[in-house]
Amino acid sequence: LVADPHRTHLARHSNAVSGSFRVTAPATSPDSFVKDLLRIVWDQQVDLVVPVSEESVHVARMVDRLPERVRFFGAAFEMARTLHNKYLFNRLAADLGLPVPETALLGGVEATDLAARAPTIVKPVHGSAGIGLHRIEPGCALPTTTARPSLIQERLTGQELSAIAVVYEGHCAGIAVYRGTIMSHSVAIAFERVDSAKPIEAWIRSFAAETNYTGFLSFDFFNATDGSTRAIECNARLTSGIHFLEPEAVGRFL
């Protein structure tokens, strides 16, 4: 069963979908979105809820209201909200001792100091697809106003890679690391799997274990020219990397 704010979603006509339900968009009303989902759970006797899209952080608000029989394959709301916030994710990973680029909230003294001594990027705390991203050279003036709350981050050079993991109670059932081969601006539209990526896999396993995470967990990494492997962003949801995992294996795990 698929619930989606759009009348016609990507999987609507798939023979793997037995029912589609249009729900209120969370941008319109987060409360109505959750109520719509809960109604489907009760009416259809759902026993497994799997958040897959960018609305997953809103889906997490229903966890404490689900019937006891229902499994939720995703993070609780506070964790989901932390991971979708690029600054809070960076701070959490750093606190766990995992390598991440130096990052500060735009507008503070730390941001000014970082911009003065290193190449950086400015991007929204909540954003995707490279929208609102600006490259800043050392010593150049920072934006005084931005459309959305933003952060400044050390600009890394090297090989950019992505990864997805299927995680249950801190244990990774499967990890796929991949890179973009065809780009549309900053967004990859074709990919190939990377088979030798042990530092990235170790980073993900450590993060999953330390947070006791459950659900799909996706990251963007840099194998930086200084030899480090650092995570720049987290997507606590399904991403295109799922195509590199065997459907049967994911199904058995769920």
Protein Blocks (a to p, Z undefined) as FASTA:
>chain_A
ZZdfbfbdfklmpckbgbdcddddfklommlmmmmmmmmmmmnopabdcdfbfklmmmmm
mmmmgcfklccddddfklmmmmmpmklmmmmmmmnopacdddddehiaklmmmmmmoccd
dddfbdcehioiacddehiacdfbdfbdcddddddedjddddddddeehiafbdcddddf
bdghjacfbdcddfblfkmmmmmmmmmmmnopacdddddddddfkopacdfbdcdbddfk
lmmpcfklmmmmZZ
